[in-house]
Amino acid sequence: MRRRGRTAAGTALLVAVAAGGATVAVLGAPPRNASAAGKSTLTAWLAQARKCHQGPADRQLSVDGFDITAASTGLVRARLDPIGDRGRDDDWDIAVFDKTTGRVVAASAGFRSYEVADGFVKAGDKLRVQGCRFTGDARTVNVSVTFVAQPATASEKTQLVAVETPARADKTKLAGHDFDLTEAATDTTVDVVLHGAADAQRLRDAGFKYTVKIDDLAGYIARAQDADRRYAASATRSDLPSGRTAYRRLADYDYEMKDLARRHPDLVKPVTLSQRSLEGRDIDGIEITPNAANTADGKPIFLNLGVHHAREWPSGESAMEWAHDLVNGFGRDQRTTRLVSATRNIVVPIVNPDGFSVSREATERGDAAALDYEYKRKNCSPADAPTPDLRSGLCPLNPAGAARGTDLNRNYGGFWGGPGASTSWNSQTYRGPAPFSEPEVRAVREFIAGRQVTNLITNHTYSNLVLRPPGVLATGDPIDEPLMYRLGEEMADKNGYDNIRSWQLYDTTGTTEDWSYWVTGGLGYTFEIGNVEFHPPFEVGVVAEYLGRAPAAGAGKGGNREAYFAMLESTANAAHHSTITGRAPAGWTLRVHKEFQTPTSPVIAPDGTTGPAQVYSDVLDSTFTAPAGPFAWHLNPSTRPYVAGRYGRLPSAPPQGTQPLANPAGVPAENTGSPFEGAHEEVPFTVAGPPTADNGEAHVRIEWSNPNTDWDLYVVDARGRVVTQSAQGGTNVEDAVMIDPVPGTYRAIIVNYAQVPNQPVDDWTSPGVSFKGPRPPVAGVTEAWTLTCERPGGSIAAVRQVIVKRGESIDVGDVCRHRKR
């Protein structure tokens, strides 16, 4: 045994142990409590397409491996890395099995040989480490195995609560306190995960009231796992396109994608994004269309993304089922065949592979901290962690737990640094030290910037929502708001979700679609899948939501499957993007290019002050390979929405005059419960429409004398749905605002929440419902694509500027010869 030492530079060396007669070489620096075993290379003489983590495969020419004994109770990490440039794009997979039970302890099955497989073992476990050469010429691959002892842990009860946020200002205040906010919110509440008694006390000290939804999340998760086991045992296949009956592990995703590509080589192409994760994992996806290898075919693109947030397992499952759906239906189902032929579908089910691996494998930890790691949201970045021990070590056992990392969906450049993201390293919504600081986010950015992604959905859980830009109210509606609203309605009609602007949930900055839409023009949405929990039982969170089965909101409507098809119909609809047509010599390359700078939000500093915006640069550059004869290239508009102006309208009539809001006789009893089922007053009013009036805003206002009195105000439409509310405390006024109110009859629901004891009743009065006209449109600027034609050798034959709007088709003629037909 070689003992730990130090190099001249002070770098820790590794413990190296002889195993199976070979001397160990473990690659990379482990944490201080790590030991290592294994051998330096694996060798396989043949390549064979096999599922490496299906089971041990001894004496196979495509497999190599060795036996080891777990050195400690805790994490085992098995890692592969290619040897030399020749093996960089070849494909080896790895799996670790418990020799006694046959259980898959850890596995990784990416498209190349950069494999990182984590799992949990007990000291003395007999293990089999197995490498499988899937494709390629590389007969050898580097291997390392590391054991990290699991420290003793203690954990408090974790709860899911609904925090009362009756006014928009309350949601903003809550977001500023660095609680573990979910994406589940109503007009009057936001769901929050409380990690122990200190969190609960901090919430109360901040002045918030809450209702407990799940008192013991660990118990809930245990029951959900029992339900999953019963469901998986009840049938060999589900009705999902893949037939899955249980949540996938990371290796399952990668293997299924490359197996689809292997079995359908013309229809499915593997794609690996340009940057690996912080822990060295590839970020993989697939492209689905006939002749999939021709990525420069000019078809409009639908990009379906999953698992930015590690704990949101159904987001990856739904994206993966969509891929199976398209492949299974092509050539068998008329609609699927038509749409797949007309579009290019790209599915990246796991954007955050490190975080997902931590979350998914935590179910096998078996200690008190398991739930904390299972509920990890962020990636594994050590950015801004205050001490060396929190910045080092392997992510699944780092002392910072789930707190370490950056929220990838707050790290994109779109309005980065503003409200709805945290400056604290250990907050669940930590935005990162700079826009695009995280490799996973840069990988998505570079991919979108190099393609014409005309349509995008990024999947999350949970809240039963279809969200569209903008993420911040102050940004203003984009010029595409009418189209984006209609498309959101078409999708929401299928999954039963609410179709709203993102800021109506609460302000967020640095999100995927608030970058992708504003700088590329591709129509972008977030799906918040389900309304139960981050990863509820598989039958509820995946099967029911995808297929539209009870208890999902889309039961009987088609579910997310049909919502995705609605987005694919939009992708195929040329009226929803732009088109360039013309003629060019076969095999010549057309390129559109644009470079520009975009400001972030004014950046909120850790001390709460706001400084100037930062500026980041984007380069959009994509290519099209001309076929023989006429061509049509589907792409995004040449003018990015950020500079195209803001949506609005000129008034068709004056705003409505103030309408009285009369206080009924008497005073209702105090009501701190349901505002609708308990004591309250109802006052009807009417919003008029053209030609009588054109209203852009309606303000429903009540007032009283003493700010220690508390009246609350809710507004419901004719169907009984809450459309706005104001229910603050410590004030003597409530002002509920309706933006672009739909003409019709409404009711103001007025609740006597609290009176001052031993004082006369402080009843409300009202100046009435007042109205303002619509916001007029804001003019923007027009931008052009720089269109070049390049000969097969790469030299430029012609250059021109092309301005093309959404829904417009521009004929550039014989583009490579500077003349029109």
WOURWO-V86455 format. One record per helix or strand of 2 or more residues. SS is the DSSP state (H for helix, E for strand). FROM is the first residue (numbers start at 0). TO is the last residue. If there is no record, write none. Layout:
BEGIN
ss=<SS & SS>
from=<FROM & FROM>
to=<TO & TO>
END
This chain:
BEGIN
ss=<E & E & E & E & H & E & E & H & E & E & E & E & E & E & H & E & E & H & E & H & H & E & E & E & H & H & E & H & H & H & H & H & H & H & E & E & H & H & E & H & H & E & H & H & H & E & E & E & E & H & E & E & E & E & E & E & E & E & E & E & E & E & H>
from=<17 & 21 & 33 & 40 & 51 & 62 & 73 & 84 & 90 & 103 & 114 & 125 & 139 & 157 & 167 & 179 & 188 & 196 & 209 & 216 & 249 & 267 & 283 & 299 & 312 & 333 & 342 & 352 & 369 & 387 & 394 & 400 & 407 & 438 & 452 & 464 & 472 & 480 & 497 & 501 & 511 & 522 & 537 & 558 & 573 & 577 & 588 & 609 & 629 & 640 & 644 & 680 & 696 & 709 & 721 & 732 & 743 & 764 & 777 & 784 & 795 & 808 & 814>
to=<18 & 22 & 35 & 42 & 53 & 68 & 81 & 86 & 97 & 107 & 120 & 134 & 148 & 163 & 174 & 184 & 194 & 204 & 213 & 233 & 262 & 271 & 287 & 304 & 328 & 341 & 347 & 363 & 373 & 390 & 396 & 402 & 409 & 448 & 459 & 467 & 474 & 494 & 500 & 503 & 519 & 527 & 546 & 571 & 575 & 582 & 603 & 624 & 634 & 642 & 645 & 686 & 702 & 715 & 725 & 738 & 753 & 771 & 778 & 789 & 801 & 813 & 816>
END
